[in-house]
Amino acid sequence: MRWDLIPSILVLGLLVAALYGLLPVAVVLTYRISRTIAFVHGGFAIFGGLLYAVLTNGTDRGETFELHPITSTWAAMLIVMSCGAALAAVFGALVMSRWMAELPGITLTVVSIAGLLVVGNLSGFYLHPGGFAIAQSPFGDGGVRVARVVVTYHRLATLTILVALVVALTVFLNTTYTGLAIRAIADDVEASVWCGAKLRLIGTGVYAASGAIAALAGALYAAAVAQAVDGMLSLFVVGLLLAVVGGMRSVPLALAAAIVYGELQVALISGFFGTVSAGRQQIALFAALIALIVVAARFRKESFFLLAGHQT
């Protein structure tokens, strides 16, 4: 083992965790309000990443590598988040409507999977970014040296955004009336409605906010790694598994799992364990996620969400 790589692995692993940490936040938020797994956020992430790349790099230019930006990177980020929020609000209004909200959770989850397929496929069909494979970052191309590695401003900004988002959500959920209503709905839907919580309005708002987060996650991923549909779908799959580690309820636990995943991924890629093929790296990473899911489910006090109501 290359013990000399540990300082660099710790730094880079934390930055990788930040890249994967935004989607679990969106998934947990919508699960707490609707008790369904929001697969549709994968579609919003794909849409956000491709749209951001199109706006900052331009459209497909054949075999050329020239950039033809349509708008600035900051404007593109705002447009992406606004479009993600609008799409998610429409979907949220649909699933929280009177004629759908009372359907079984498994049915609504299947509807969410259909939303992922529709949004993801339409995005891949109509949005064709040109130029380079990685979209331009609104935070510039520079970086700083930390623990013998150069960390880009984009990665640092992504980590800062995640931390700021978690802090803001914590304050919002614990100090505002709407935040308290969201927590009440998460704990007991019927009691919260009897107490005056506007379930459909609040639910649609939560979907809109989480959709903006998912689209932002896709845009930040496109500016850091790649803009291919399969790459961003992998981003969602990892984010979903991280949310499952938290039982679809706990953001801190999901983020802790993201840190473990990020550190392990960097350790495997950097050669800490020696030369490991790409296929074996993926096997090791997903095996680690499965182990985290099982361990977290066993030690969490409340019932694991998939087994709720079925334990004797």
N, C-alpha and C positions, 0 to 999 in steps of 0.2 A: 504494500500500500504506500501511496505517496503522501506521507503525513505533512510534508512541506506545503501541500496544496490546500490545507484546511482553511487558513485565513481567506484565501481567494474564494473557495467554495462557499464559505459562510456568507460572504458579501453577495456573490452572484446568485446563490440560491434564494436569498431573500428577495432579490429583484425579480427572479423568475416567479416566485410565489405571488408577488404583487400583480404580475401580468395575468395570472390565473385566478386571482382573488376577487375580481369584480363580479364575474358571473355568478358565483355562489351567493353573493349578496342579493342579486336580483332574484334568483331562484327561491331563496329562503323567504324573501319578502312576500312573494306571491303565494307561496305554499301556506304561509301563516294566515293569509287573508282568505284563501279559497280552498285549502286542503287538497289541492291538485298539484301535480308536478308540471311546471311550466316549461315543457319541451320547446314551446314556441320561442323562447328566448334564444335558442340556438339559431333560429331563422333571423331574429333581430340582430344577432351578433354578425352573422354572415352578411346581412343587408348593410349594417353599419360599416363593416370593414371594406366591402366592395364600393359602396357609395363614397366613403371617404377617399379611397384610392382614386376613384374616377375624378372627384372634385379637385384633388391635389396633383395628380399626375396627368390627367386628361383621359380621353377615350383611346380605344385600341388604334394604334398607328401602324398596323402590319408588322413588319420586321424591324422597324426603326426603334431606337432607344431614347428618342427625344421626349422631353416632358412638355406637355401643353396644358398647364394648370387652368382650370376653369375659375377657381376662386382661391383665396388665401387659405392657409392651413387652419387658422383660427376660425374663420367663417365656415369652413368645411366641417370643423368639429361641432360648431353650434347647429349647423343644418342637420348633421347626422343625428345628434341627440334629439333635436326637435322632431325629426321624422320618426325616430324610434319611439319617442313618447306618443306621437299621434297614432302610429300603427298599434302600439300596445294598448292605448286607450280604447280604440275600436274593438280590439279583441277582448279587453277586460269588460267593456260594456256588454258585449255579446254573452260571455260566460257568466256574468253576474246578473243578467236579465232574469225576469220572473220565470220565463219559460225554459231556461237552461240551468239556473242556479240550483234547482232542486234535483237535477239529474245525479245519478251515482258518480262518485269521484273518479272511478275507473273510466266512465264514459267521457267525462270532461278531460281527463288525461289523454284519451285517444284523440279528442278534438284538438288538444294542444299539439299532439304529434302531427296531426294533419296540418296545423298552422305552421309548424316547423318546415314540413315538406313544401307547402305552398310558397311561403315567404322565401325560403332558401333557394328553391328551384327557380322562382321568378327572378330573384336577385342574380343568380348565376347566369340566367339566360339573357337578361337585359343589361346588366352592368359589366362592362369589359374595360378594366383599367389598362392604360397604355404605359409606355416607358419602363422604368425599372420595376423589379418584383416587389420592392419594399416602398411603401408610400412615404412621402415627406412628413417629417414630424413638426408639429407646431412649436416644439421646444428647442429646435436647432440641431445641428450635427455635432456639436462639441461634447466634451465630457470632462470628468475629473478622475484623478487617480486615487483609488482606495484599496489598501492591502495588496499592492503590487498589480492591480488590474485597473484598466480604464473603464469607468462606468459612464455610459452616455447620459446626457441630460434627459433624454426621453425616458430611460429606465428609472431615473431618480424621480422624475415628475410623476410617472405611473405609481410608484410607491407612495409618494406624497398625496396623490389623489385618493388612493385607496384608504390611507390613514385618515385623511380629512373627511372622506365620505362616511367611514365607520363612526367617527366621533360625532359628526353632524347627525347621523341617524340615531345614535344613542341619545343625544340631547333632545332631538325632536320627539322620539318615542317616549321619553320619560318626563318631559316638561310641558308639552303642548296638549291641548284637548284632543286634537285629531290623533296625535301619537298615542295617547292613552286609550282612545277608542279603538285604534288598530290593535293594541295589546289586548284589549278586552275581547275583541272579535276573535283573536288568535286563541284565547283561553276558552271562551264559551260563546259561540255564535248566537244561539237563541237568547241567552241572558242579555248579551250586549244589545241586541235588537230591541228587546223589551225595555231596556233602559234608555232607548232613544238614539242609538248609533245608526247612522245612515249607511247601511251595509253596501248598497249598490254604488252610491256616490264615492264612498271611501275605497271600495274595492277597485273601482275604475281608476281612481287616482293612484292607488298603489301599483296597479298594472302599468300606468303611464310612466311613473317614476322608475319602475324596474325596467321597463322597455328602454328608457333613455340610458340607464346604466348598462344594459346589455349591448346597445348600439355603440356606446362609448368604449366598452371592452373590445368590441370588434375593431373599432377604429384604431385604438392604441396597439392592438395586436398586429394590424396591417402595417403600422408604422414601425414595428419592432422586429417582426419575424417574416411574415408573408401575407399575401392577399388571396391565395387560392382558397376555393370553397372548402376543399377537403381539410386544409390546415385549420380554418376557423371552425369547422365542424368538430375537429379534434379538440380545439379549445373549449367548445361547449361540453363535449363528453367528459373531459377532465373536470370542468367546473361543476357539472352535475354530480359526478362521483364525490367531489369535495363537499358539496352540499349534503349528500347522503351521509357522509361521515358525521355531519352535525345533526343527523336525523331530520333534515329539512326544517329545523327549528333554530339551531344555534349558529349564528354567524362567527363568534369567536372560535368555536370548535372547527368549523369549516376552514377558517383562516389558518389555524394551527396545522391542520392537515395540508393546506397549501404550502406552508413553510417546509414541512417534512418532504412533500413531493418535490418542491423546488430544489432543496438541498440534495436530495438523492439524484435528481436528474442531472444537476451540474456535476456531482461526484462521478457519475457514470460517464458523462461526456468528456470530462477533463482527464480521465484515466486514473482516478484515485484507486480504483479496483483493478487496474491493469487494462489491457485492451478488451473491450466488450463490443460485440457487433451491435448494429442498430436494432436488429430484431430482438436480441436478448435484452437490450436496454428497455424496449417497450414492454417486454414480458415482465421484467423486474419492477418497472414503475407501476404497472397495473396490478401486479401481485401485491405490491406494497399498499396500494389504495384499497384493495379488497381486504387485506389484513387490518388496515385502519378502520374500515367500515365495521368489520366483525368485532374488533376490540372495543370500539366506541359504543356499539350497540349493546354489548355485554355489560359495560360498566356504567352506562347512562342510567339514571334512576327511573325515568319514565320508559314506557314501552317503546320499542322500536316502531317507527311509524307504519311500516308495512305489516307489522304483526299486531297492531293495535286492534283490540276487539276479538282476537283469535287465540289469545293465551288463556290457559286454564290454571 
